[in-house]
Amino acid sequence: MTTRFEPSGLENVKDKVIVVTGGALGVGACLIRLLHSNGAHVFFGDLLDEEGNALERELTSPSARMKFVHCDVTSYADNLALFDTAYQSCGRVDHAIANAGLGEQGQMFDPALTLESVREEPTKSLKVVDVNLKGVLYFARIASVYLRQPPRSGESNEGVVDKSLTLVSSVAGFREDPGLYVYTASKHGVLGLVRSLRR
């Protein structure tokens, strides 16, 4: 027997313009398919061009716009380009989802570290912070502006409050995970950002 999660309320995404990072594979690709199948106009970014372009080709339809944009979330310019693509195409952004993430890399606290090896900067480990936290900070900053813009088409959006910013964390964001030092710290940071932004 296979269990399949079917979230409720997806009828509300029909004709909404949604920007997503990390949509080429895995959970992100499933999210893109789910949003698109429910009539959302989806603009998604990822570093994985081949997979992202393949997903765009797979889901292209006349009823809902679908666009993949190459996006390194650690690049402020790439985040801007993703939002600009959605805004120029549809004249508004309704929902924004920061989904891109990177698992633990390198050995930040390797027990084998010595007085010599500790001198080498842990750049591989810190890439996790760049993707999981700096990228989310960039995304949230840019989203906060695009989400407040009135529709460019001249339609009235008075009284419309159906806007959202979603920052994806992890169970590692609210518990300890031995061995996942940098990943856990970065995901705790995402939850801290959400709490700081919610008002």
N, C-alpha and C positions, 0 to 999 in steps of 0.2 A: 504494500500500500504506500502510495506517495502522497505526502502532504504538501499542499501548495498554499502559500500565503497570498490572499486576495484582499488588499487593503480597501477599506470603504472610502467613500467620498471622492473617488476619482472622476466622477462626472463633473466636478468643479474645475478640472483643469482644461476642459474643452475650450479651444481658442485662446488659451493663456500663452503668453510668451515666457519661456522658461530658459534660463541660462544655467548650465551645469559644467563643472570641471570634473575631470577623471571619468569620462564616459565611454572610453573605447573598449574596456574589458571588464569582466567580473561584475561586481555589484553595480558599478556605474552603467555598464551596458544594459543590464537588466532594468535599471531605473529609466534609461533612455527609451527602451522598448515599451515599458509600461506607460510612461507619459505620452509617447507618440500614439500608442494604440488607443488612448483615451482622448485623442484629438488635440493635444497640446502642440504648439509650435516650439520645437526644441533646438537650442543652439548649444552645442557642447564642445569642450576643448580637452585636449590630451596631448601628450608627447608622442603617442603611438600613432603615427600618421597612417600607416597601412591599415591597421585595425579600425581607426576612426573613419577613414574614407570608405572602407568596406561596410561599416554599419550605416553610414549615411546613404550609400547606394541601396542597401537592403531595405531601408525604411522610407525612401523617397516616395511620396504620394501627393496627389493633387489636393487632398483635403487638409493636410497639415504640413507646415514648413519644417524642414529638417536640415541642419547645416553643421558640419564638423569644421572646427577651426583649430589649427595647430596652436597649442598653448602650453608653455612651460609656466606653471603657476608661480615659480620663483621670479619670474620676469613681470614687472609692473606693466610694461608695454604690452605683453601678451594678454594679460588680464583685461586691459583696456580694449584691445582689439576684439576680444571675444564679446564684450558688452556692446561695443560699437557695431559689430556685425548684426546682433539682434536688434539693436535700436534703429539702425539704418534700414533694416529689412522690414520691421514691423511697426516702427514708430513708438515703441514702448517696451518696457521690461516689467513683467508682473511678479515673477518669482525667481529667486537666485539660490542655487544649491552648490556649496563648496564641498565637493565629494572627493577630490583628488587626495591621495595619501600614499605614504611610503612606509614600508615596514622597517624594522631595525636593520641597520647597516653597520658593518665593522664591529669593533670590540672596544667601546669607549672605556670600560672598566675591566679590561683584560687582566686576570690575576697574574699573568706572565709579564706584565709591564715592569720595566727596570728603570734605573736612573737615566739610562741612555735612550731606551725606546719611548719613554714618556715625553721626550723633547720633540717628537714628531707630532705635528698638529693633526687632530682626529677629523680631517675634512670629510671622510666618508660617513662617519657617524653624524656629523653636523648637517649633512644634506637632508637628513630626516627632519630636523628642525626647520630648515628652509622650506621644504615642501609642506609639512604638516602644520606649521604655525605661521611662518612668514607669508607663505602663499595664501593662507586663509585670511590673514590680516589685510593683505593687498585686496583680495577678492571682496571682503566685507566692506572695506573703505569705498571701493568703486561701486559696489552694489548699492550702498546706502544713498548714493547720488542718483543712479539710474532708476532706482525704484520710486523715487519721489517725483520724477519728471511726469508732467501731464502728457497724455497721448499726443504725438505729433500730427496725427490725422485731423485734429480739430474736434474729435469727439469729446464730450464732457465726461469727466470721471468723478464728478461731484458725488460725494457719499460713498464712493467705492473704496472699500478697505481691504479688498482681496489682494494683498501684497504680502510677500514673505521673504525672509532671508533664513536659509537653513545652513548651518555649519555642522558637518558630519564629524563626530568624534569616534569613540570606541568604548567598549567596556573598560579598556585600559585607561580611559579618562577619569574614572571614578574609583579605581582600585589599584593595587600594586601588582605588577607583573615582573617577578624576578628575572633578570636577564634582558628585559626590554627597557633598558634605562632611558634612552633618548626618545624612543617611541612613546613610552608612557608619559614622560615629561611633556612632550609636544601635545599629546591628546588631553592631558590635564589643562594645558594652556588654552586649547580650543574651548573647553567647558568654561574656563574663566572668562574668555572673551564673550561667550554667549551670555553669561550672567551679567557682565558689565554692559552689554548692549541692549538687554531686553527692555529697559525702560525707555 
